[in-house]
């Protein structure tokens, strides 16, 4: 037991946390990211990588998120902890609670024992799966001589074969069996239906699997659900929508007009998400540092200098440019092309790379001039488009992309249902 406690204490020093933002929880999620960085904890990229599950925002609607959160919780390996940061709460308190749970060896042991419920096909359920269990043993013990089929060496002497030729099937018409009364609606594994058929780009038929992306994913817009039809890992059809969209939360969190600092917070937060998905963790950390500096009320000159330096670094990154260039290109002849304009004034033809630069350019321009760019009913947008227009654009961009590219496209657009305001400035 002493060794277990020692190992638990060592693991908690660098715990991995699956941080999920619920609609209305942008401010709390940012605060939680800052607290994780202060502790030296790590943002987990999947449930299998996580020691703790931390959700941020208003209490989740059980009808929309309850089952999803429970299924995510079940995917965390032990030891594990779970907590929630409500609106206005200090995330440090929730993370302290997670640390206490992870260090409680008795609690973790009890949880693991509760998870070890023998299933129907559990190896220890007393059934011999290779031979069919007790029924198989009885079958092996049967006296085959009763069948009169032949000798013990397997020679049936032809008797059985001759009898089979004249077997009376009792008038059964095997060609016209009525299957209409059979119930074929069996539950599917994990609730995911079996794949159907559909034509691929070459005109051949391939399996088509319909699955949703979201609404609970790391580095994902809060409440976004993209219903995808997949052939392999290729998206052939997509429809985007938001859960909890009616509770925009903008008025609840922001009782003042947005400022240039709000623009920097929002745009650098978007950039950090895209950079994180692209695997540029150092650049994502720098973007979050700029975001946090603006949230703490750093001077416009300081924020502008940090943004200009970061833009110069990104433009020198050959690997990042090659990773994002050509991803999610908005063609000039598309009806939604007008939505692709960014601060530099480029027309359609933008891709994830140019939109990443546009996020930081928008922030730099706003903090330098003190002017807030185009804002929609949903809040500040890097493209000036409404959220509904962005959803239409997203649904048009995803077909033909694989899942990894689809996630980059989502992160390159300003799809957050709740625009993230800068927290109140810290005063000495």
C-alpha positions in Angstrom: 0.0 0.0 0.0 2.9 2.3 0.7 4.3 1.8 -2.8 0.9 2.6 -4.3 0.7 5.9 -2.5 4.2 6.8 -3.5 3.4 6.1 -7.2 0.2 8.0 -7.0 1.9 11.0 -5.5 4.5 10.9 -8.2 1.9 10.7 -11.0 -0.2 13.6 -9.6 2.8 15.9 -10.0 2.2 15.8 -13.7 -1.4 14.7 -14.1 -3.0 14.6 -17.5 -6.4 16.4 -17.6 -9.1 16.0 -20.3 -10.4 19.6 -20.3 -13.8 20.1 -21.9 -15.7 23.3 -22.5 -19.5 23.3 -22.2 -21.6 26.0 -23.9 -21.1 29.1 -21.7 -17.8 27.9 -20.2 -15.2 29.7 -22.2 -14.1 32.0 -19.4 -13.8 29.1 -17.0 -11.9 26.9 -19.5 -9.3 29.6 -20.0 -8.9 30.0 -16.3 -8.5 26.2 -16.0 -5.8 26.1 -18.7 -3.9 28.8 -16.8 -4.1 26.8 -13.6 -3.0 23.6 -15.3 0.0 25.5 -16.7 0.9 26.9 -13.2 0.8 23.4 -11.7 2.8 21.8 -14.5 -0.1 19.5 -15.4 -0.7 18.4 -19.0 -3.7 18.8 -21.3 -4.8 15.3 -22.3 -5.6 14.7 -26.0 -8.0 11.8 -25.4 -9.8 9.9 -22.6 -7.2 7.1 -22.7 -4.5 9.7 -22.0 -6.3 11.3 -19.1 -6.0 11.0 -15.3 -8.9 13.4 -14.7 -11.9 14.7 -16.5 -12.6 18.4 -16.0 -15.6 20.2 -17.5 -16.2 23.9 -17.5 -19.3 26.0 -17.7 -22.9 26.0 -16.6 -24.3 22.7 -15.2 -24.6 20.5 -18.3 -28.1 19.6 -19.5 -28.5 15.9 -18.7 -30.6 15.4 -21.9 -27.8 16.7 -24.1 -24.6 16.0 -22.3 -25.3 13.6 -19.4 -24.9 10.3 -21.3 -21.9 11.6 -23.3 -20.0 12.7 -20.2 -20.7 9.3 -18.5 -19.3 7.5 -21.5 -16.2 9.6 -21.6 -15.8 9.0 -17.8 -16.0 5.3 -18.4 -13.1 5.5 -21.0 -10.7 7.0 -18.5 -8.3 4.4 -17.1 -7.7 4.2 -13.4 -6.7 5.9 -11.2 -9.1 8.6 -12.3 -10.9 11.7 -11.0 -13.7 13.9 -12.2 -14.8 17.5 -11.4 -16.7 20.4 -12.8 -15.9 24.2 -12.8 -19.2 26.1 -12.6 -19.5 29.6 -13.9 -17.6 32.0 -11.6 -15.8 29.2 -9.7 -12.1 29.0 -9.1 -10.7 26.1 -11.1 -7.9 25.6 -8.5 -10.5 24.2 -6.1 -11.7 21.7 -8.6 -8.2 20.6 -9.5 -7.3 20.3 -5.8 -10.3 17.9 -5.5 -9.0 15.9 -8.5 -5.6 15.6 -6.8 -7.2 14.4 -3.6 -9.2 11.7 -5.5 -6.1 10.5 -7.4 -4.2 10.2 -4.1 -7.0 8.3 -2.3 -5.8 4.7 -2.9 -8.8 3.1 -1.2 -11.2 5.2 -3.3 -9.4 4.2 -6.5 -9.3 0.5 -5.6 -13.0 0.5 -4.9 -13.7 2.2 -8.2 -11.7 -0.4 -10.1 -13.3 -3.3 -8.3 -16.7 -1.8 -9.2 -15.7 -1.7 -12.9 -14.7 -5.4 -12.9 -18.2 -6.7 -13.4 -18.1 -10.1 -15.2 -19.7 -9.9 -18.6 -21.6 -12.5 -20.4 -18.4 -13.6 -22.2 -16.0 -13.0 -19.4 -13.1 -15.5 -19.5 -13.8 -16.3 -15.8 -17.5 -17.0 -16.1 -17.0 -20.7 -16.0 -17.8 -21.3 -19.7 -15.4 -23.1 -21.9 -15.6 -20.9 -25.0 -13.4 -23.0 -27.1 -15.6 -26.1 -26.8 -18.9 -24.7 -25.8 -18.7 -25.2 -22.1 -20.8 -27.9 -20.4 -22.9 -28.5 -23.4 -19.7 -29.3 -25.4 -18.5 -31.8 -22.7 -21.8 -33.6 -22.8 -21.6 -33.7 -26.6 -18.1 -35.2 -26.4 -19.3 -37.9 -24.0 -22.2 -39.0 -26.2 -22.2 -42.6 -27.4 -21.8 -42.2 -31.1 -22.6 -45.8 -31.7 -26.3 -44.9 -31.1 -26.3 -43.2 -34.5 -25.3 -46.3 -36.3 -23.2 -44.0 -38.5 -20.1 -46.3 -38.7 -17.0 -47.3 -37.0 -15.0 -45.4 -34.4 -12.4 -44.6 -37.0 -14.8 -42.2 -38.7 -15.9 -44.5 -41.6 -19.6 -44.0 -41.9 -20.0 -46.9 -44.2 -22.3 -44.9 -46.5 -25.3 -45.7 -44.5 -25.9 -42.2 -43.2 -25.3 -40.7 -46.6 -27.9 -43.0 -48.2 -30.5 -42.1 -45.5 -29.9 -38.4 -46.0 -30.8 -38.6 -49.6 -34.3 -39.7 -48.6 -34.8 -37.3 -45.6 -38.3 -36.1 -45.2 -38.3 -32.3 -44.5 -41.9 -32.5 -43.5 -43.2 -30.5 -46.4 -41.1 -27.4 -45.5 -40.6 -25.0 -48.4 -37.1 -23.7 -47.8 -37.3 -21.3 -50.7 -40.3 -19.4 -49.4 -39.6 -19.1 -45.7 -41.3 -16.1 -44.2 -38.7 -13.9 -42.4 -41.0 -11.0 -42.0 -41.8 -11.7 -38.4 -38.1 -11.9 -37.3 -36.9 -8.9 -35.3 -33.5 -7.9 -36.8 -33.2 -4.6 -34.8 -30.3 -5.7 -32.6 -28.4 -3.2 -30.5 -25.2 -2.1 -32.0 -21.8 -2.0 -30.2 -21.4 1.4 -28.5 -24.7 2.6 -30.0 -23.0 3.0 -33.4 -25.1 1.5 -36.3 -23.5 -0.8 -38.8 -22.2 0.8 -42.0 -24.5 1.0 -45.0 -23.5 1.2 -48.7 -22.9 4.1 -50.9 -21.0 5.1 -54.0 -17.5 6.4 -53.7 -15.7 9.0 -55.9 -14.7 6.2 -58.4 -18.3 5.0 -58.8 -17.7 1.9 -56.8 -19.8 1.0 -53.7 -18.2 1.4 -50.3 -19.4 1.2 -46.7 -20.8 4.4 -45.4 -20.7 5.0 -41.6 -22.7 7.8 -40.1 -21.1 9.2 -36.9 -21.1 12.5 -35.0 -18.0 14.5 -34.2 -18.5 16.4 -30.9 -19.9 17.9 -28.9 -17.3 16.9 -26.3 -13.8 16.9 -27.7 -10.6 18.6 -26.6 -9.6 21.7 -28.6 -13.2 21.8 -30.1 -15.8 24.6 -30.2 -18.2 24.2 -27.2 -21.4 22.4 -28.2 -20.5 21.9 -31.8 -21.8 18.7 -33.4 -20.8 17.7 -37.0 -22.9 14.8 -38.3 -20.6 13.0 -40.7 -21.0 10.3 -43.3 -17.7 8.4 -43.5 -16.2 6.1 -46.1 -13.2 4.8 -44.2 -11.8 8.0 -42.6 -13.0 10.2 -45.5 -15.9 12.5 -44.9 -18.4 12.3 -47.8 -21.2 14.4 -46.2 -21.4 16.7 -43.2 -23.9 18.8 -41.4 -22.9 21.1 -38.6 -25.0 22.4 -35.7 -24.7 23.5 -32.1 -26.1 22.1 -28.9 -27.2 24.6 -26.3 -27.0 27.4 -28.9 -30.0 29.2 -27.5 -28.1 29.9 -24.3 -25.5 32.0 -26.0 -24.2 33.4 -22.7 -22.8 36.5 -24.3 -24.9 38.9 -22.3 -24.4 36.9 -19.2 -20.6 37.1 -19.4 -20.2 40.4 -21.0 -22.0 43.5 -19.5 -19.9 45.9 -21.5 -18.9 46.5 -25.1 -16.0 44.4 -26.4 -12.6 46.0 -26.2 -9.4 45.6 -28.1 -8.1 43.4 -25.3 -11.1 41.2 -25.8 -10.2 40.8 -29.4 -6.7 39.7 -28.5 -8.0 37.2 -26.0 -10.5 35.7 -28.5 -8.2 35.6 -31.5 -5.2 34.2 -29.7 -7.4 31.6 -28.1 -8.6 30.5 -31.5 -5.0 30.4 -32.8 -3.8 28.3 -29.8 -6.5 25.7 -30.6 -5.5 25.4 -34.2 -1.8 25.3 -33.4 -2.4 22.6 -30.8 -4.2 20.4 -33.3 -1.5 21.0 -35.8 1.1 19.6 -33.3 2.8 22.9 -32.8 2.7 22.8 -29.0 5.4 25.4 -28.4 3.6 27.9 -30.6 0.3 27.1 -29.0 1.8 27.7 -25.6 3.1 31.1 -26.8 -0.3 32.0 -28.2 -1.9 31.2 -24.8 0.7 33.3 -23.1 -0.2 36.3 -25.2 -3.9 35.6 -24.5 -3.2 35.5 -20.8 -1.2 38.7 -20.9 -4.0 40.5 -22.6 -6.5 39.1 -20.1 -4.4 40.4 -17.3 -4.5 43.9 -18.8 -1.0 44.2 -20.4 -0.4 47.4 -22.2 -1.3 47.7 -25.9 2.3 48.1 -26.8 3.3 44.9 -25.0 0.5 42.9 -26.6 1.3 44.3 -30.0 4.9 43.5 -29.7 4.2 39.9 -28.6 1.8 39.5 -31.5 4.2 40.9 -34.1 7.0 38.6 -32.8 4.8 35.6 -32.9 3.6 36.3 -36.5 7.3 36.5 -37.6 8.0 33.2 -35.9 5.0 31.5 -37.6 5.9 32.8 -41.0 9.4 31.3 -40.6 8.0 27.8 -39.7 8.3 25.8 -42.9 6.8 22.6 -41.4 3.8 24.4 -40.0 3.1 26.2 -43.2 3.3 23.0 -45.2 1.0 21.3 -42.7 -1.8 23.9 -43.0 -1.4 25.2 -46.5 -4.1 23.9 -48.8 -6.3 22.7 -45.9 -9.8 23.9 -46.1 -9.4 26.1 -49.1 -12.4 28.3 -49.9 -12.7 28.4 -53.6 -13.4 31.8 -55.2 -16.5 30.7 -57.1 -18.3 29.3 -54.0 -21.3 31.3 -52.8 -19.7 31.4 -49.3 -16.4 32.8 -50.6 -17.2 36.2 -49.2 -17.0 34.8 -45.7 -13.4 34.0 -46.1 -12.1 37.6 -45.9 -9.6 38.2 -43.1 -8.1 41.4 -41.8 -5.5 41.6 -44.5 -8.3 42.0 -47.0 -7.6 38.9 -49.1 -10.5 37.6 -51.0 -11.6 33.9 -51.3 -8.8 31.4 -51.6 -7.9 31.4 -48.0 -6.8 28.1 -46.3 -6.1 27.1 -42.7 -2.6 28.7 -42.9 -3.8 32.1 -44.1 -6.7 32.0 -41.6 -4.2 31.3 -38.7 -2.2 34.3 -39.7 -5.4 36.3 -40.1 -6.3 35.6 -36.4 -3.1 37.1 -35.1 -3.2 40.0 -37.7 -6.7 40.8 -36.5 -5.5 40.9 -32.9 -2.5 43.0 -33.7 -4.5 45.5 -35.7 -7.1 45.8 -32.9 -4.7 46.3 -30.1 -2.6 48.8 -32.2 -5.6 51.0 -33.2 -7.8 50.4 -30.2 -10.7 49.6 -32.6 -12.8 46.5 -32.4 -13.3 44.8 -35.8 -16.6 43.7 -37.2 -18.8 42.0 -34.5 -21.9 39.9 -35.1 -24.7 39.0 -32.8 -22.6 36.1 -31.6 -19.6 38.2 -30.8 -16.3 39.1 -32.4 -15.6 37.1 -35.5 -12.3 36.9 -37.4 -14.2 36.9 -40.7 -17.1 39.1 -39.9 -19.5 36.3 -40.7 -22.4 35.2 -38.5 -22.2 31.8 -36.8 -25.0 30.5 -39.0 -23.0 31.4 -42.1 -19.9 29.8 -40.7 -21.8 26.6 -40.1 -23.0 26.6 -43.7 -19.4 27.2 -44.8 -18.1 24.4 -42.6 -20.6 21.9 -43.9 -19.5 22.7 -47.4 -15.7 22.5 -46.7 -15.6 19.1 -45.0 -16.7 16.6 -47.7 -13.6 15.1 -49.3 -11.4 15.5 -46.2 -10.1 12.9 -43.8 -10.9 13.2 -40.1 -7.6 14.8 -39.2 -8.0 17.5 -41.8 -11.6 18.0 -40.8 -10.5 18.9 -37.3 -8.0 21.4 -38.6 -10.7 23.0 -40.7 -13.0 23.3 -37.8 -10.3 24.9 -35.7 -9.4 27.4 -38.5 -12.9 28.9 -38.5 -14.4 31.1 -35.8 -17.2 28.7 -34.8 -17.3 29.2 -31.1 -21.0 29.6 -30.0 -19.9 31.9 -27.2 -17.4 34.6 -27.8 -14.7 34.6 -25.1 -14.5 37.9 -23.2 -11.4 39.0 -21.4 -11.7 38.3 -17.7 -11.7 41.3 -15.4 -8.3 42.8 -15.2 -6.1 42.0 -12.2 -5.4 45.0 -10.0 -2.6 45.2 -7.6 
